[in-house]
Amino acid sequence: MDNDGYGRYRGEVQIAKRNLSANANVNVIGYVIEEDHELLSLVRPGQKLELITV
């Protein structure tokens, strides 16, 4: 999730399909478990998602 360091983009969430280098403007807020990686192909740009804790 982009933090205050990204200004007007703060609060935006990105789902990365690979590990990215550390960035002070981004906070890691979770991970997709390996058994659900195949579901990432169903996510489209701009689509609304609900993230839940189990």
mmCIF file as Biopython writes it, N, C-alpha, C and O atoms, coordinates in Angstrom:
data_model
#
loop_
_atom_site.group_PDB
_atom_site.id
_atom_site.type_symbol
_atom_site.label_atom_id
_atom_site.label_alt_id
_atom_site.label_comp_id
_atom_site.label_asym_id
_atom_site.label_entity_id
_atom_site.label_seq_id
_atom_site.pdbx_PDB_ins_code
_atom_site.Cartn_x
_atom_site.Cartn_y
_atom_site.Cartn_z
_atom_site.occupancy
_atom_site.B_iso_or_equiv
_atom_site.auth_seq_id
_atom_site.auth_asym_id
_atom_site.pdbx_PDB_model_num
ATOM 1   N N  . MET A ? 1  ? 0.852   -1.167  0.000   1.0 0.0 1  A 1 
ATOM 2   C CA . MET A ? 1  ? 0.000   0.000   0.000   1.0 0.0 1  A 1 
ATOM 3   C C  . MET A ? 1  ? 0.900   1.232   0.000   1.0 0.0 1  A 1 
ATOM 4   O O  . MET A ? 1  ? 1.820   1.352   0.808   1.0 0.0 1  A 1 
ATOM 5   N N  . ASP A ? 2  ? 0.611   2.138   -0.922  1.0 0.0 2  A 1 
ATOM 6   C CA . ASP A ? 2  ? 1.401   3.366   -0.979  1.0 0.0 2  A 1 
ATOM 7   C C  . ASP A ? 2  ? 1.116   4.205   0.258   1.0 0.0 2  A 1 
ATOM 8   O O  . ASP A ? 2  ? -0.037  4.362   0.660   1.0 0.0 2  A 1 
ATOM 9   N N  . ASN A ? 3  ? 2.177   4.745   0.862   1.0 0.0 3  A 1 
ATOM 10  C CA . ASN A ? 3  ? 2.001   5.561   2.061   1.0 0.0 3  A 1 
ATOM 11  C C  . ASN A ? 3  ? 2.118   7.044   1.717   1.0 0.0 3  A 1 
ATOM 12  O O  . ASN A ? 3  ? 2.127   7.405   0.541   1.0 0.0 3  A 1 
ATOM 13  N N  . ASP A ? 4  ? 2.206   7.901   2.727   1.0 0.0 4  A 1 
ATOM 14  C CA . ASP A ? 4  ? 2.239   9.357   2.505   1.0 0.0 4  A 1 
ATOM 15  C C  . ASP A ? 4  ? 3.368   9.797   1.595   1.0 0.0 4  A 1 
ATOM 16  O O  . ASP A ? 4  ? 3.279   10.862  0.983   1.0 0.0 4  A 1 
ATOM 17  N N  . GLY A ? 5  ? 4.431   9.008   1.487   1.0 0.0 5  A 1 
ATOM 18  C CA . GLY A ? 5  ? 5.552   9.360   0.618   1.0 0.0 5  A 1 
ATOM 19  C C  . GLY A ? 5  ? 5.164   9.440   -0.851  1.0 0.0 5  A 1 
ATOM 20  O O  . GLY A ? 5  ? 5.873   10.070  -1.637  1.0 0.0 5  A 1 
ATOM 21  N N  . TYR A ? 6  ? 4.068   8.823   -1.237  1.0 0.0 6  A 1 
ATOM 22  C CA . TYR A ? 6  ? 3.607   8.861   -2.624  1.0 0.0 6  A 1 
ATOM 23  C C  . TYR A ? 6  ? 2.549   9.936   -2.858  1.0 0.0 6  A 1 
ATOM 24  O O  . TYR A ? 6  ? 1.915   9.973   -3.912  1.0 0.0 6  A 1 
ATOM 25  N N  . GLY A ? 7  ? 2.365   10.804  -1.875  1.0 0.0 7  A 1 
ATOM 26  C CA . GLY A ? 7  ? 1.468   11.947  -2.053  1.0 0.0 7  A 1 
ATOM 27  C C  . GLY A ? 7  ? 0.056   11.550  -2.416  1.0 0.0 7  A 1 
ATOM 28  O O  . GLY A ? 7  ? -0.594  10.802  -1.685  1.0 0.0 7  A 1 
ATOM 29  N N  . ARG A ? 8  ? -0.425  12.053  -3.553  1.0 0.0 8  A 1 
ATOM 30  C CA . ARG A ? 8  ? -1.830  11.838  -3.924  1.0 0.0 8  A 1 
ATOM 31  C C  . ARG A ? 8  ? -2.159  10.375  -4.192  1.0 0.0 8  A 1 
ATOM 32  O O  . ARG A ? 8  ? -3.335  10.017  -4.258  1.0 0.0 8  A 1 
ATOM 33  N N  . TYR A ? 9  ? -1.153  9.524   -4.347  1.0 0.0 9  A 1 
ATOM 34  C CA . TYR A ? 9  ? -1.395  8.100   -4.587  1.0 0.0 9  A 1 
ATOM 35  C C  . TYR A ? 9  ? -1.439  7.288   -3.295  1.0 0.0 9  A 1 
ATOM 36  O O  . TYR A ? 9  ? -1.638  6.074   -3.333  1.0 0.0 9  A 1 
ATOM 37  N N  . ARG A ? 10 ? -1.254  7.952   -2.151  1.0 0.0 10 A 1 
ATOM 38  C CA . ARG A ? 10 ? -1.254  7.218   -0.879  1.0 0.0 10 A 1 
ATOM 39  C C  . ARG A ? 10 ? -2.576  6.476   -0.717  1.0 0.0 10 A 1 
ATOM 40  O O  . ARG A ? 10 ? -3.637  6.968   -1.101  1.0 0.0 10 A 1 
ATOM 41  N N  . GLY A ? 11 ? -2.489  5.306   -0.152  1.0 0.0 11 A 1 
ATOM 42  C CA . GLY A ? 11 ? -3.671  4.483   0.046   1.0 0.0 11 A 1 
ATOM 43  C C  . GLY A ? 11 ? -3.946  3.504   -1.083  1.0 0.0 11 A 1 
ATOM 44  O O  . GLY A ? 11 ? -4.750  2.587   -0.922  1.0 0.0 11 A 1 
ATOM 45  N N  . GLU A ? 12 ? -3.286  3.686   -2.233  1.0 0.0 12 A 1 
ATOM 46  C CA . GLU A ? 12 ? -3.489  2.746   -3.328  1.0 0.0 12 A 1 
ATOM 47  C C  . GLU A ? 12 ? -2.815  1.420   -2.999  1.0 0.0 12 A 1 
ATOM 48  O O  . GLU A ? 12 ? -1.756  1.384   -2.372  1.0 0.0 12 A 1 
ATOM 49  N N  . VAL A ? 13 ? -3.440  0.341   -3.429  1.0 0.0 13 A 1 
ATOM 50  C CA . VAL A ? 13 ? -2.935  -1.001  -3.174  1.0 0.0 13 A 1 
ATOM 51  C C  . VAL A ? 13 ? -2.515  -1.634  -4.486  1.0 0.0 13 A 1 
ATOM 52  O O  . VAL A ? 13 ? -3.206  -1.517  -5.498  1.0 0.0 13 A 1 
ATOM 53  N N  . GLN A ? 14 ? -1.384  -2.301  -4.456  1.0 0.0 14 A 1 
ATOM 54  C CA . GLN A ? 14 ? -0.873  -3.009  -5.631  1.0 0.0 14 A 1 
ATOM 55  C C  . GLN A ? 14 ? -0.677  -4.471  -5.263  1.0 0.0 14 A 1 
ATOM 56  O O  . GLN A ? 14 ? -0.239  -4.788  -4.157  1.0 0.0 14 A 1 
ATOM 57  N N  . ILE A ? 15 ? -1.001  -5.353  -6.190  1.0 0.0 15 A 1 
ATOM 58  C CA . ILE A ? 15 ? -0.722  -6.772  -6.007  1.0 0.0 15 A 1 
ATOM 59  C C  . ILE A ? 15 ? 0.400   -7.117  -6.978  1.0 0.0 15 A 1 
ATOM 60  O O  . ILE A ? 15 ? 0.221   -7.066  -8.195  1.0 0.0 15 A 1 
ATOM 61  N N  . ALA A ? 16 ? 1.553   -7.466  -6.427  1.0 0.0 16 A 1 
ATOM 62  C CA . ALA A ? 16 ? 2.728   -7.782  -7.248  1.0 0.0 16 A 1 
ATOM 63  C C  . ALA A ? 16 ? 2.833   -9.287  -7.427  1.0 0.0 16 A 1 
ATOM 64  O O  . ALA A ? 16 ? 2.628   -10.047 -6.481  1.0 0.0 16 A 1 
ATOM 65  N N  . LYS A ? 17 ? 3.152   -9.712  -8.636  1.0 0.0 17 A 1 
ATOM 66  C CA . LYS A ? 17 ? 3.297   -11.138 -8.916  1.0 0.0 17 A 1 
ATOM 67  C C  . LYS A ? 17 ? 4.707   -11.645 -8.642  1.0 0.0 17 A 1 
ATOM 68  O O  . LYS A ? 17 ? 4.972   -12.841 -8.755  1.0 0.0 17 A 1 
ATOM 69  N N  . ARG A ? 18 ? 5.604   -10.744 -8.285  1.0 0.0 18 A 1 
ATOM 70  C CA . ARG A ? 18 ? 6.976   -11.129 -7.944  1.0 0.0 18 A 1 
ATOM 71  C C  . ARG A ? 18 ? 7.467   -10.188 -6.853  1.0 0.0 18 A 1 
ATOM 72  O O  . ARG A ? 18 ? 6.894   -9.119  -6.641  1.0 0.0 18 A 1 
ATOM 73  N N  . ASN A ? 19 ? 8.516   -10.582 -6.170  1.0 0.0 19 A 1 
ATOM 74  C CA . ASN A ? 19 ? 9.086   -9.736  -5.130  1.0 0.0 19 A 1 
ATOM 75  C C  . ASN A ? 19 ? 9.701   -8.493  -5.751  1.0 0.0 19 A 1 
ATOM 76  O O  . ASN A ? 19 ? 10.362  -8.572  -6.787  1.0 0.0 19 A 1 
ATOM 77  N N  . LEU A ? 20 ? 9.487   -7.360  -5.126  1.0 0.0 20 A 1 
ATOM 78  C CA . LEU A ? 20 ? 10.041  -6.088  -5.583  1.0 0.0 20 A 1 
ATOM 79  C C  . LEU A ? 20 ? 11.056  -5.595  -4.563  1.0 0.0 20 A 1 
ATOM 80  O O  . LEU A ? 20 ? 11.013  -5.981  -3.395  1.0 0.0 20 A 1 
ATOM 81  N N  . SER A ? 21 ? 11.958  -4.747  -5.008  1.0 0.0 21 A 1 
ATOM 82  C CA . SER A ? 21 ? 12.943  -4.193  -4.081  1.0 0.0 21 A 1 
ATOM 83  C C  . SER A ? 21 ? 12.237  -3.266  -3.086  1.0 0.0 21 A 1 
ATOM 84  O O  . SER A ? 21 ? 11.164  -2.732  -3.364  1.0 0.0 21 A 1 
ATOM 85  N N  . ALA A ? 22 ? 12.858  -3.094  -1.939  1.0 0.0 22 A 1 
ATOM 86  C CA . ALA A ? 22 ? 12.283  -2.262  -0.879  1.0 0.0 22 A 1 
ATOM 87  C C  . ALA A ? 22 ? 12.117  -0.825  -1.356  1.0 0.0 22 A 1 
ATOM 88  O O  . ALA A ? 22 ? 12.930  -0.315  -2.128  1.0 0.0 22 A 1 
ATOM 89  N N  . ASN A ? 23 ? 11.053  -0.180  -0.887  1.0 0.0 23 A 1 
ATOM 90  C CA . ASN A ? 23 ? 10.772  1.205   -1.236  1.0 0.0 23 A 1 
ATOM 91  C C  . ASN A ? 23 ? 10.157  1.860   -0.001  1.0 0.0 23 A 1 
ATOM 92  O O  . ASN A ? 23 ? 9.154   1.377   0.524   1.0 0.0 23 A 1 
ATOM 93  N N  . ALA A ? 24 ? 10.749  2.948   0.459   1.0 0.0 24 A 1 
ATOM 94  C CA . ALA A ? 24 ? 10.285  3.625   1.671   1.0 0.0 24 A 1 
ATOM 95  C C  . ALA A ? 24 ? 8.870   4.176   1.528   1.0 0.0 24 A 1 
ATOM 96  O O  . ALA A ? 24 ? 8.229   4.474   2.536   1.0 0.0 24 A 1 
ATOM 97  N N  . ASN A ? 25 ? 8.369   4.319   0.305   1.0 0.0 25 A 1 
ATOM 98  C CA . ASN A ? 25 ? 7.032   4.862   0.073   1.0 0.0 25 A 1 
ATOM 99  C C  . ASN A ? 25 ? 5.950   3.789   -0.002  1.0 0.0 25 A 1 
ATOM 100 O O  . ASN A ? 25 ? 4.781   4.095   -0.236  1.0 0.0 25 A 1 
ATOM 101 N N  . VAL A ? 26 ? 6.340   2.533   0.198   1.0 0.0 26 A 1 
ATOM 102 C CA . VAL A ? 26 ? 5.400   1.416   0.070   1.0 0.0 26 A 1 
ATOM 103 C C  . VAL A ? 26 ? 5.462   0.550   1.322   1.0 0.0 26 A 1 
ATOM 104 O O  . VAL A ? 26 ? 6.543   0.238   1.822   1.0 0.0 26 A 1 
ATOM 105 N N  . ASN A ? 27 ? 4.288   0.166   1.823   1.0 0.0 27 A 1 
ATOM 106 C CA . ASN A ? 27 ? 4.200   -0.749  2.957   1.0 0.0 27 A 1 
ATOM 107 C C  . ASN A ? 27 ? 3.636   -2.077  2.468   1.0 0.0 27 A 1 
ATOM 108 O O  . ASN A ? 27 ? 2.631   -2.093  1.756   1.0 0.0 27 A 1 
ATOM 109 N N  . VAL A ? 28 ? 4.264   -3.189  2.838   1.0 0.0 28 A 1 
ATOM 110 C CA . VAL A ? 28 ? 3.730   -4.515  2.532   1.0 0.0 28 A 1 
ATOM 111 C C  . VAL A ? 28 ? 2.654   -4.803  3.565   1.0 0.0 28 A 1 
ATOM 112 O O  . VAL A ? 28 ? 2.918   -4.785  4.767   1.0 0.0 28 A 1 
ATOM 113 N N  . ILE A ? 29 ? 1.432   -5.070  3.093   1.0 0.0 29 A 1 
ATOM 114 C CA . ILE A ? 29 ? 0.325   -5.285  4.021   1.0 0.0 29 A 1 
ATOM 115 C C  . ILE A ? 29 ? -0.187  -6.723  3.990   1.0 0.0 29 A 1 
ATOM 116 O O  . ILE A ? 29 ? -1.113  -7.063  4.725   1.0 0.0 29 A 1 
ATOM 117 N N  . GLY A ? 30 ? 0.402   -7.566  3.152   1.0 0.0 30 A 1 
ATOM 118 C CA . GLY A ? 30 ? -0.043  -8.958  3.112   1.0 0.0 30 A 1 
ATOM 119 C C  . GLY A ? 30 ? 0.604   -9.706  1.965   1.0 0.0 30 A 1 
ATOM 120 O O  . GLY A ? 30 ? 1.375   -9.146  1.186   1.0 0.0 30 A 1 
ATOM 121 N N  . TYR A ? 31 ? 0.279   -10.967 1.881   1.0 0.0 31 A 1 
ATOM 122 C CA . TYR A ? 31 ? 0.796   -11.849 0.836   1.0 0.0 31 A 1 
ATOM 123 C C  . TYR A ? 31 ? -0.332  -12.727 0.322   1.0 0.0 31 A 1 
ATOM 124 O O  . TYR A ? 31 ? -1.279  -13.017 1.053   1.0 0.0 31 A 1 
ATOM 125 N N  . VAL A ? 32 ? -0.234  -13.153 -0.938  1.0 0.0 32 A 1 
ATOM 126 C CA . VAL A ? 32 ? -1.155  -14.133 -1.500  1.0 0.0 32 A 1 
ATOM 127 C C  . VAL A ? 32 ? -0.500  -15.494 -1.301  1.0 0.0 32 A 1 
ATOM 128 O O  . VAL A ? 32 ? 0.627   -15.718 -1.743  1.0 0.0 32 A 1 
ATOM 129 N N  . ILE A ? 33 ? -1.211  -16.403 -0.632  1.0 0.0 33 A 1 
ATOM 130 C CA . ILE A ? 33 ? -0.630  -17.719 -0.388  1.0 0.0 33 A 1 
ATOM 131 C C  . ILE A ? 33 ? -0.467  -18.458 -1.718  1.0 0.0 33 A 1 
ATOM 132 O O  . ILE A ? 33 ? -1.232  -18.252 -2.660  1.0 0.0 33 A 1 
ATOM 133 N N  . GLU A ? 34 ? 0.543   -19.319 -1.768  1.0 0.0 34 A 1 
ATOM 134 C CA . GLU A ? 34 ? 0.910   -19.978 -3.025  1.0 0.0 34 A 1 
ATOM 135 C C  . GLU A ? 34 ? -0.260  -20.708 -3.674  1.0 0.0 34 A 1 
ATOM 136 O O  . GLU A ? 34 ? -0.401  -20.664 -4.897  1.0 0.0 34 A 1 
ATOM 137 N N  . GLU A ? 35 ? -1.091  -21.367 -2.901  1.0 0.0 35 A 1 
ATOM 138 C CA . GLU A ? 35 ? -2.194  -22.121 -3.496  1.0 0.0 35 A 1 
ATOM 139 C C  . GLU A ? 35 ? -3.225  -21.222 -4.177  1.0 0.0 35 A 1 
ATOM 140 O O  . GLU A ? 35 ? -4.048  -21.714 -4.948  1.0 0.0 35 A 1 
ATOM 141 N N  . ASP A ? 36 ? -3.197  -19.909 -3.907  1.0 0.0 36 A 1 
ATOM 142 C CA . ASP A ? 36 ? -4.122  -18.965 -4.539  1.0 0.0 36 A 1 
ATOM 143 C C  . ASP A ? 36 ? -3.474  -18.136 -5.646  1.0 0.0 36 A 1 
ATOM 144 O O  . ASP A ? 36 ? -4.138  -17.271 -6.218  1.0 0.0 36 A 1 
ATOM 145 N N  . HIS A ? 37 ? -2.212  -18.368 -5.965  1.0 0.0 37 A 1 
ATOM 146 C CA . HIS A ? 37 ? -1.531  -17.598 -7.011  1.0 0.0 37 A 1 
ATOM 147 C C  . HIS A ? 37 ? -2.268  -17.670 -8.346  1.0 0.0 37 A 1 
ATOM 148 O O  . HIS A ? 37 ? -2.307  -16.685 -9.084  1.0 0.0 37 A 1 
ATOM 149 N N  . GLU A ? 38 ? -2.851  -18.821 -8.661  1.0 0.0 38 A 1 
ATOM 150 C CA . GLU A ? 38 ? -3.554  -18.967 -9.937  1.0 0.0 38 A 1 
ATOM 151 C C  . GLU A ? 38 ? -4.745  -18.024 -10.038 1.0 0.0 38 A 1 
ATOM 152 O O  . GLU A ? 38 ? -5.159  -17.679 -11.144 1.0 0.0 38 A 1 
ATOM 153 N N  . LEU A ? 39 ? -5.298  -17.604 -8.920  1.0 0.0 39 A 1 
ATOM 154 C CA . LEU A ? 39 ? -6.439  -16.688 -8.920  1.0 0.0 39 A 1 
ATOM 155 C C  . LEU A ? 39 ? -6.053  -15.283 -9.379  1.0 0.0 39 A 1 
ATOM 156 O O  . LEU A ? 39 ? -6.917  -14.514 -9.802  1.0 0.0 39 A 1 
ATOM 157 N N  . LEU A ? 40 ? -4.772  -14.942 -9.302  1.0 0.0 40 A 1 
ATOM 158 C CA . LEU A ? 40 ? -4.324  -13.601 -9.710  1.0 0.0 40 A 1 
ATOM 159 C C  . LEU A ? 40 ? -4.617  -13.331 -11.180 1.0 0.0 40 A 1 
ATOM 160 O O  . LEU A ? 40 ? -4.783  -12.176 -11.572 1.0 0.0 40 A 1 
ATOM 161 N N  . SER A ? 41 ? -4.683  -14.375 -11.996 1.0 0.0 41 A 1 
ATOM 162 C CA . SER A ? 41 ? -4.980  -14.184 -13.422 1.0 0.0 41 A 1 
ATOM 163 C C  . SER A ? 41 ? -6.414  -13.696 -13.644 1.0 0.0 41 A 1 
ATOM 164 O O  . SER A ? 41 ? -6.736  -13.218 -14.731 1.0 0.0 41 A 1 
ATOM 165 N N  . LEU A ? 42 ? -7.269  -13.808 -12.640 1.0 0.0 42 A 1 
ATOM 166 C CA . LEU A ? 42 ? -8.662  -13.362 -12.742 1.0 0.0 42 A 1 
ATOM 167 C C  . LEU A ? 42 ? -8.832  -11.887 -12.393 1.0 0.0 42 A 1 
ATOM 168 O O  . LEU A ? 42 ? -9.881  -11.305 -12.667 1.0 0.0 42 A 1 
ATOM 169 N N  . VAL A ? 43 ? -7.820  -11.281 -11.796 1.0 0.0 43 A 1 
ATOM 170 C CA . VAL A ? 43 ? -7.898  -9.883  -11.367 1.0 0.0 43 A 1 
ATOM 171 C C  . VAL A ? 43 ? -7.561  -8.976  -12.546 1.0 0.0 43 A 1 
ATOM 172 O O  . VAL A ? 43 ? -6.545  -9.165  -13.216 1.0 0.0 43 A 1 
ATOM 173 N N  . ARG A ? 44 ? -8.420  -7.994  -12.791 1.0 0.0 44 A 1 
ATOM 174 C CA . ARG A ? 44 ? -8.236  -7.041  -13.895 1.0 0.0 44 A 1 
ATOM 175 C C  . ARG A ? 44 ? -7.947  -5.640  -13.353 1.0 0.0 44 A 1 
ATOM 176 O O  . ARG A ? 44 ? -8.375  -5.306  -12.248 1.0 0.0 44 A 1 
ATOM 177 N N  . PRO A ? 45 ? -7.224  -4.818  -14.119 1.0 0.0 45 A 1 
ATOM 178 C CA . PRO A ? 45 ? -6.930  -3.448  -13.673 1.0 0.0 45 A 1 
ATOM 179 C C  . PRO A ? 45 ? -8.214  -2.690  -13.333 1.0 0.0 45 A 1 
ATOM 180 O O  . PRO A ? 45 ? -9.192  -2.734  -14.078 1.0 0.0 45 A 1 
ATOM 181 N N  . GLY A ? 46 ? -8.192  -2.002  -12.207 1.0 0.0 46 A 1 
ATOM 182 C CA . GLY A ? 46 ? -9.325  -1.194  -11.780 1.0 0.0 46 A 1 
ATOM 183 C C  . GLY A ? 46 ? -10.460 -1.969  -11.133 1.0 0.0 46 A 1 
ATOM 184 O O  . GLY A ? 46 ? -11.433 -1.375  -10.668 1.0 0.0 46 A 1 
ATOM 185 N N  . GLN A ? 47 ? -10.343 -3.286  -11.101 1.0 0.0 47 A 1 
ATOM 186 C CA . GLN A ? 47 ? -11.383 -4.110  -10.508 1.0 0.0 47 A 1 
ATOM 187 C C  . GLN A ? 47 ? -11.404 -3.936  -8.995  1.0 0.0 47 A 1 
ATOM 188 O O  . GLN A ? 47 ? -10.349 -3.825  -8.369  1.0 0.0 47 A 1 
ATOM 189 N N  . LYS A ? 48 ? -12.574 -3.911  -8.412  1.0 0.0 48 A 1 
ATOM 190 C CA . LYS A ? 48 ? -12.699 -3.811  -6.962  1.0 0.0 48 A 1 
ATOM 191 C C  . LYS A ? 48 ? -12.537 -5.184  -6.350  1.0 0.0 48 A 1 
ATOM 192 O O  . LYS A ? 48 ? -13.087 -6.167  -6.846  1.0 0.0 48 A 1 
ATOM 193 N N  . LEU A ? 49 ? -11.771 -5.246  -5.256  1.0 0.0 49 A 1 
ATOM 194 C CA . LEU A ? 49 ? -11.536 -6.483  -4.537  1.0 0.0 49 A 1 
ATOM 195 C C  . LEU A ? 49 ? -11.833 -6.278  -3.066  1.0 0.0 49 A 1 
ATOM 196 O O  . LEU A ? 49 ? -11.755 -5.162  -2.552  1.0 0.0 49 A 1 
ATOM 197 N N  . GLU A ? 50 ? -12.172 -7.354  -2.402  1.0 0.0 50 A 1 
ATOM 198 C CA . GLU A ? 50 ? -12.299 -7.315  -0.953  1.0 0.0 50 A 1 
ATOM 199 C C  . GLU A ? 50 ? -11.262 -8.268  -0.386  1.0 0.0 50 A 1 
ATOM 200 O O  . GLU A ? 50 ? -11.265 -9.458  -0.703  1.0 0.0 50 A 1 
ATOM 201 N N  . LEU A ? 51 ? -10.382 -7.749  0.447   1.0 0.0 51 A 1 
ATOM 202 C CA . LEU A ? 51 ? -9.345  -8.548  1.082   1.0 0.0 51 A 1 
ATOM 203 C C  . LEU A ? 51 ? -9.832  -8.924  2.472   1.0 0.0 51 A 1 
ATOM 204 O O  . LEU A ? 51 ? -10.264 -8.064  3.240   1.0 0.0 51 A 1 
ATOM 205 N N  . ILE A ? 52 ? -9.761  -10.208 2.794   1.0 0.0 52 A 1 
ATOM 206 C CA . ILE A ? 52 ? -10.240 -10.672 4.089   1.0 0.0 52 A 1 
ATOM 207 C C  . ILE A ? 52 ? -9.141  -11.417 4.818   1.0 0.0 52 A 1 
ATOM 208 O O  . ILE A ? 52 ? -8.240  -11.983 4.199   1.0 0.0 52 A 1 
ATOM 209 N N  . THR A ? 53 ? -9.221  -11.413 6.126   1.0 0.0 53 A 1 
ATOM 210 C CA . THR A ? 53 ? -8.282  -12.156 6.972   1.0 0.0 53 A 1 
ATOM 211 C C  . THR A ? 53 ? -8.945  -13.451 7.380   1.0 0.0 53 A 1 
ATOM 212 O O  . THR A ? 53 ? -10.102 -13.464 7.799   1.0 0.0 53 A 1 
ATOM 213 N N  . VAL A ? 54 ? -8.207  -14.537 7.256   1.0 0.0 54 A 1 
ATOM 214 C CA . VAL A ? 54 ? -8.758  -15.828 7.678   1.0 0.0 54 A 1 
ATOM 215 C C  . VAL A ? 54 ? -7.898  -16.424 8.771   1.0 0.0 54 A 1 
ATOM 216 O O  . VAL A ? 54 ? -8.192  -17.513 9.264   1.0 0.0 54 A 1 
#
